[in-house]
Structures are given as structure tokens and as C-alpha cells.
């Protein structure tokens, strides 16, 4: 049986997963490391509001529910 791959936080890079513009014209960016620290960055009027989540599932659920609606 093969050993399960283990990810180390120090070896993972932050990557931009999605960028959308919401109904109010603000830019919303989903950023995260593989299985660690994910964030939603909301850019409005030149200011950044960053909401951090402990894992991918919570961040993607929030992103999809609030900002990805059509």
C-alpha cells in the first residue's frame, strides 16, 4: 500500500483561484494555499478587506454563496 502524500505548509505557495466583480462593482479575489489558509480579498475604493479561513472548504463555500451568484 502506498504512503499518502503529505503537504507541508512551507512548500505551498499562495495562488489566485478566482477573480470576479460583484454587483456593486467591487473586485473579489479568492486566494489560498493547497490545504492551508485561504482568504477572500475584497477590493473597494482602493482599500483591501481580507477575510481569512482555516481551510479551503469554508472559503470556497463563502465565495460561491456571496459573490459568485449570477
HELIX and SHEET records of a PDB file:
HELIX    1   1 UNK A    9  UNK A   11  5                                   3    
HELIX    2   2 UNK A   56  UNK A   66  1                                  11    
SHEET    1   A 4 UNK A  15  UNK A  21  0                                        
SHEET    2   A 4 UNK A  27  UNK A  32 -1                                        
SHEET    3   A 4 UNK A  38  UNK A  44 -1                                        
SHEET    4   A 4 UNK A  47  UNK A  53 -1                                        
END                                                                             
